[in-house]
Structures are given as structure tokens and as C-alpha cells.
């Protein structure tokens, strides 16, 4: 399976459209969304082109390919609009011998999550708006950054996973980091 991983859309269809174009061009099987889908939250500036309803429309059009979890900006009303579940604190995706633990990162961290690190375990989280990709002992840790509101002057980024290879890529197609395990 091929996974396209994003986080922190924060209601911006401008950046979501760019991400979905890359998702479709790459013929990925699933889109993993690590939370903060519709709202910008009180600590973030209002994103360029802020339009949560358009984000709903874009994501509902591919709802059969979306795996999502709740971010700290999600509300129960979001589930009334979205055609896929988004209120779980995490999703566990098993791809062959690899377990992908997908969460937003405000509740679970790579040091504390229900599964615990083990052989072939990948911890996916967003929340910080800062991309990272590293291996700590047996645990692979990946934050795809934010497609909409990256922090610290970083680029808009996403991650991909296929055949035990994780990569963080910017919207210009530059691979910023890649890890095969």
C-alpha cells in the first residue's frame, strides 16, 4: 500500500488542493490525516483562503480513501459534515509487518502511546507544525509538518510511506528526509 500523510490543514482549501493534486498524481491508496482538519484554533493565524466548508467538500469527494484522527482543533460538529470518521484519538494501520500508529500528537507522544514501541512500529503525529523524521531504537518517528501553517519558516510539507520507506517532502517535490527500515 502507498500512503500520503498530511497534518494541520486548518481549514485551508488552497493548500489542501495542492496536497490532493500530489495525492492523485502519485496514485496513493490512502490519505492519512493527522488532525486539525477544519478549524485554525485560537493560537494560529487565520489561514490564507480559510474556507472549512470547501475543505469538507474536497475531502468528502475521496472519503473512501481517508484515514483520519482527531486533532486538538476538532469538534463533534465536524463529524456531522465529514463523510469519514475523524474523532478517534488515533488510528492503528497495519501494513504487512509494520504498524503505523497515527495520532495528532496533543494527547499521545512517541514516548507515551497505547501500543508502545516495538519491532516495525512507526509513530505518526502532527500538531507541532514542524516536520521531523527519525529513528529512536526500534521506533520510527515521523511528523509530516503542516501543509497550511508550517512553523519556524519551514516549507509546506507532507510525508509518504511505502514498503518500509518514509519520506518527508515539500510542495516543490524536494525530499527533505527519507528513512528506510
Backbone torsions as a table, in degrees:
resi	resn	phi	psi	omega
1	UNK	NA	151.0	178.0
2	UNK	-117.3	126.5	-176.8
3	UNK	-117.2	137.2	175.9
4	UNK	-111.6	123.1	-168.8
5	UNK	-119.0	124.5	178.9
6	UNK	-132.8	164.3	176.4
7	UNK	-150.0	158.6	169.4
8	UNK	56.0	60.9	175.4
9	UNK	-71.6	-39.6	177.4
10	UNK	50.6	42.1	171.6
11	UNK	75.9	16.3	-178.4
12	UNK	-102.2	104.1	176.9
13	UNK	-69.2	-22.6	179.7
14	UNK	-58.8	-52.1	-177.9
15	UNK	-78.7	-30.1	176.3
16	UNK	-65.1	-41.0	178.1
17	UNK	-59.8	-42.0	177.8
18	UNK	-61.4	-44.9	179.4
19	UNK	-64.3	-43.3	-179.4
20	UNK	-67.0	-32.8	174.1
21	UNK	-61.2	-43.8	178.4
22	UNK	-66.3	-39.6	177.4
23	UNK	-58.8	-47.3	-178.4
24	UNK	-71.6	-42.0	178.6
25	UNK	-60.4	-36.7	-178.4
26	UNK	-84.4	-0.2	-179.9
27	UNK	50.5	48.5	178.0
28	UNK	-75.3	152.4	179.9
29	UNK	-80.3	-42.8	-176.1
30	UNK	-137.0	148.1	172.9
31	UNK	-105.4	117.3	176.1
32	UNK	-98.2	122.9	178.4
33	UNK	-111.7	121.4	-175.7
34	UNK	-94.9	40.4	171.1
35	UNK	89.8	174.7	-175.1
36	UNK	54.4	64.8	-173.0
37	UNK	-84.5	-52.5	-168.5
38	UNK	-104.9	-35.5	-171.1
39	UNK	-108.8	154.0	-175.9
40	UNK	-88.0	-21.2	178.9
41	UNK	78.9	162.7	-174.1
42	UNK	-73.7	-18.0	-177.7
43	UNK	-97.1	-7.6	-178.9
44	UNK	-104.4	149.3	172.2
45	UNK	-69.6	159.3	177.5
46	UNK	-69.7	123.7	-176.7
47	UNK	-65.7	154.1	175.4
48	UNK	-55.8	130.4	177.1
49	UNK	69.6	23.7	-175.4
50	UNK	-49.0	117.4	-178.6
51	UNK	-158.4	80.7	-177.8
52	UNK	-56.3	-34.6	-179.3
53	UNK	-64.6	-37.7	177.4
54	UNK	-67.8	-36.2	175.5
55	UNK	-60.9	-43.7	176.7
56	UNK	-56.9	-49.1	-178.0
57	UNK	-60.5	-44.5	-179.4
58	UNK	-63.2	-45.6	-177.4
59	UNK	-73.4	-37.4	178.6
60	UNK	-63.3	-26.7	179.7
61	UNK	-68.9	-17.3	177.6
62	UNK	-126.7	26.6	-173.0
63	UNK	-55.2	-29.4	179.6
64	UNK	-69.0	-11.1	-179.8
65	UNK	-112.1	5.8	-174.7
66	UNK	-100.4	132.0	169.5
67	UNK	-119.6	118.6	-174.0
68	UNK	-133.4	157.1	173.3
69	UNK	-132.7	166.6	-175.4
70	UNK	-79.2	133.7	171.3
71	UNK	-99.9	176.7	180.0
72	UNK	-72.6	-9.8	177.5
73	UNK	-101.8	1.4	179.6
74	UNK	-78.6	151.2	176.0
75	UNK	-133.1	159.0	-179.5
76	UNK	-58.7	-30.6	-179.8
77	UNK	-63.1	-26.1	178.6
78	UNK	-59.0	-38.5	-177.2
79	UNK	-66.6	-22.2	177.6
80	UNK	-71.2	-23.6	-176.9
81	UNK	-101.2	-34.1	-176.0
82	UNK	-85.6	140.8	-176.9
83	UNK	-91.4	17.6	178.5
84	UNK	-141.6	152.5	-179.9
85	UNK	-67.4	137.0	-179.4
86	UNK	-140.3	9.6	-174.8
87	UNK	-104.9	0.6	175.8
88	UNK	-74.0	143.6	179.6
89	UNK	-69.7	-19.4	177.1
90	UNK	-160.7	165.2	170.1
91	UNK	-129.3	142.2	174.4
92	UNK	-110.9	118.7	-179.0
93	UNK	-112.1	121.7	179.5
94	UNK	-104.8	118.8	-178.7
95	UNK	-121.7	94.4	-175.2
96	UNK	65.0	-122.7	179.9
97	UNK	-91.0	1.8	-176.6
98	UNK	-105.5	132.2	175.1
99	UNK	-105.2	124.7	176.9
100	UNK	-104.6	113.7	177.3
101	UNK	-95.6	108.3	-174.9
102	UNK	-105.5	121.6	-179.7
103	UNK	-147.3	168.4	179.9
104	UNK	-77.5	-41.4	178.5
105	UNK	114.9	-5.3	178.5
106	UNK	-87.5	-19.3	-179.2
107	UNK	-110.7	-44.8	179.0
108	UNK	-111.0	143.9	176.9
109	UNK	-123.1	170.7	179.5
110	UNK	-66.8	-16.8	176.1
111	UNK	-89.9	-19.3	-176.4
112	UNK	-144.3	102.6	173.9
113	UNK	-153.0	155.8	-170.7
114	UNK	-55.7	-31.8	-175.5
115	UNK	-79.8	-36.8	-174.4
116	UNK	73.9	150.2	-178.7
117	UNK	-65.7	145.9	177.5
118	UNK	-158.1	-180.0	178.9
119	UNK	-59.1	134.2	175.9
120	UNK	59.8	45.3	178.8
121	UNK	-113.5	132.0	177.9
122	UNK	-117.4	126.7	177.1
123	UNK	-102.5	114.2	179.9
124	UNK	-107.6	127.3	176.3
125	UNK	-150.3	158.6	176.9
126	UNK	-115.2	-122.5	171.4
127	UNK	74.4	-45.4	-174.6
128	UNK	-82.3	-17.0	-177.2
129	UNK	67.3	18.2	179.4
130	UNK	-123.3	120.0	-178.6
131	UNK	-72.6	147.7	173.6
132	UNK	-154.2	151.6	175.7
133	UNK	-150.0	115.1	-177.3
134	UNK	-153.8	163.4	175.3
135	UNK	-119.0	128.3	176.0
136	UNK	-121.5	107.2	-174.3
137	UNK	57.1	-121.1	-179.1
138	UNK	-90.8	-5.2	-175.1
139	UNK	-95.6	129.6	173.7
140	UNK	-97.1	130.3	-177.6
141	UNK	-119.2	127.3	179.8
142	UNK	-137.9	127.5	168.8
143	UNK	-118.8	117.9	-177.5
144	UNK	-74.0	-2.2	-174.6
145	UNK	78.1	-166.0	-179.7
146	UNK	-110.5	134.6	175.5
147	UNK	-74.8	-22.2	-173.2
148	UNK	-108.3	-47.2	-172.5
149	UNK	-127.0	64.2	179.1
150	UNK	-64.7	147.2	-179.6
151	UNK	-99.3	166.9	175.3
152	UNK	56.0	38.1	178.7
153	UNK	57.2	27.0	176.8
154	UNK	-82.8	160.7	179.2
155	UNK	-76.8	166.3	172.9
156	UNK	-70.4	126.7	-172.4
157	UNK	-135.9	164.2	174.4
158	UNK	-147.1	173.3	177.4
159	UNK	-127.4	159.6	173.9
160	UNK	-130.9	151.8	175.6
161	UNK	-138.2	131.7	174.1
162	UNK	-162.2	133.9	174.5
163	UNK	48.0	52.2	176.1
164	UNK	63.0	27.3	173.5
165	UNK	-126.5	123.9	174.9
166	UNK	-108.9	138.4	177.1
167	UNK	-136.8	144.2	170.9
168	UNK	-108.6	128.7	-171.2
169	UNK	-132.5	141.9	175.4
170	UNK	-89.2	170.7	-175.2
171	UNK	-69.1	-10.2	174.4
172	UNK	-89.7	0.1	177.9
173	UNK	90.7	3.8	179.4
174	UNK	-79.8	125.2	176.0
175	UNK	-77.3	114.7	-177.4
176	UNK	-84.8	-30.4	177.4
177	UNK	-162.1	147.2	178.9
178	UNK	-144.8	143.8	-178.0
179	UNK	-141.3	124.6	175.0
180	UNK	-112.0	135.8	-176.0
181	UNK	-135.3	NA	NA
